[in-house]
C-alpha cells in the first residue's frame, strides 16, 4: 500500500527521501515520486514501476541540492498506475505539492466543482483534488488553507504538503491513515511508517486521528483539525527494522488481521454513495447487455480465495437471483466445463498468479465466456487476461496464510452483488442504501472485536494440544467454517475438517467424543435454531463446543461450552465478521505451539505451479 515520506533539514532531500521510499518498498507499489523545493522552485520527478527508474530520473534530470521535500510510493486505487497518477500531485500552477495515502470518498463531487471554478486536473486520482482544494483556499497561510480544504473532505487520509512560498515548513495531517513525525537534530521527518526514517531517528510522535502538524527544521507544532494547539509526547522506537515492518506486531499475519478494518475501508472507499445507493465499480468491463445476458455465474479459485467464492455464491444467488456454481480452479480446468457466452466466469485471486486459476480463466475464455477477475495484486497476470476487474485493495499480504485478502474478497463481492442486483432490478433501493450503511460500520465492528482478543487466546491455550478439530457452519457461514478449518490446519498443523452442520448426522457424528473439539459458527439468524440443535447433538455425545455467535444471542451460553461473541450485523455481512475470531484462534494456537506462523512448512505465498 502507499507510503509517504517528508524531510526538512540540512541533508540532500532527494537522497533522504529516496532511501526512505526504498525502505517502504516491502509494502508494494506501482509508481513513485519525489518533489523538492529548490531555490524557490518546486522540482518534481515521478515514474511508474520500480524505484530504480525514479533513481535514474533523479540522477540524470533532477539533481538538486534542496534540503526540503516529500516523496510517495503509490499502490493504485483510483486511476491506473501511470506517471500522471503517481504522487506528489500539484495544483494548477505547481505552487504546492501533496502526497496522500487513503481514499477521498467525495472526490468526484469536489473535482466537478473545482473544475467548474477553472481548476485543471492532470490525473485520474482522487488525491489530486486535495492539491486544488488547498490552492483554492490559499491566501498566504498554508496551514490555514490545508485545514480549510480538509474540512471539505470525506474519507481517509494521511497527507504531507510542500509549498513554494514556505521554505521553512512542511504541513501534514491525518484521518484514519497512519502518519508519524520523526524528530532529529536540526532536521525533522514525516512518514507513513517508522521503517522509512529509522536509520535517521528513533524518536517519533505518532500523529493522532484528526490532527495535523507543522514541521520545521528545529520544531514541530501539533494542532487538531480546528487549529487548536496540542501538546504531544514523543516515543522512542526500540524495534529492529524487520519488527518495524511488522509495525510492532510479532508476526505479519497478526498485523494483517489488525489491518482488516482499514482494508474494508479501502475496498469500499470511493465506490459507494450512501444517499442514493450508487455503486461504482469502474473497471468492471461489463456492459448492461452483458449483465442482462448472464444466465449463470461460475466462480473459480483456489484455497482461501475458493472459500471467498463460496460466500459469493450465497450472496449473488440471494441478492441477484442468478444461479452460481463454485469450482476449484484445478478441477474446472480439466473437466470440460459447460460454459458459453451466456456464462459469466468470476476468477478470484489474491496474487493474480495462481497457475490453476489462470488456466481456468484461459479454459473459460476458449469456451466463449466473459471473465471477471476479483484480484488484489495490481498488474498481475490475471489482471491482464480478464475482461473486467474488481480490485479488492487489500494491499500487499505477506503472511502466507491469507487473512485480510479474504475479508477484502468478501467485501468486494458484496459490492458486486449489490451492483448486479441493482442493474437486474432484484434489489430495492432502500436495501442497497441500508447495506452500504452497514458495510461502512463494519470496520468499527471489527475494531471492537480486535480490542479484546484475550478470551480467544485463552481458548487457544486450552485447545492447543488437540489433535483434530471439527468446524461446523450453515448457509452463508458454511464457507466460514471451511476457511476457519483451513487457517487452523495450515499454520498449526492440527487436522481440521469443516462440515455443513446439517450434514453431520450423515456420517461425521461418528467421530464425536470428548477428544474432538467442535467450533460451531452460529452467526446466521435465519438458521440459528437449526445450528443450536446441531450443537446439542454434539454435546449429547460428550463433545466440547466452542460457538461463535452474535452478541444478541445470549441463550447460546446455555448451550455451548464456550462462546466467542461477535457484534450483531445483517446476516449477509456475518461471514466478514465471523471469520476474524477463527483467524485469531488459528494464529494463537500456532504461536503457542511455537510454529513459524508467517511461513508455515511446505506452503508458498503464490502457487505459480500446478
Ligand atoms: C490459504 C492461502 C491459499 C491461497 C491460494 C490461492 O491461507 O493463502 O489457500 O488462498 O493459494 O491463492 P491466490 O488467492 O493468490 O490465487
Boltz pocket constraint, residues with backbone or C-beta under 6 A from the ligand:
constraints:
  - pocket:
      binder: B
      contacts: [[A, 302], [A, 303], [A, 304], [A, 305], [A, 306], [A, 348], [A, 349], [A, 350], [A, 351], [A, 352], [A, 353], [A, 354], [A, 357], [A, 400], [A, 401], [A, 402], [A, 403], [A, 486], [A, 490], [A, 604], [A, 605], [A, 606], [A, 607]]
      max_distance: 6.0
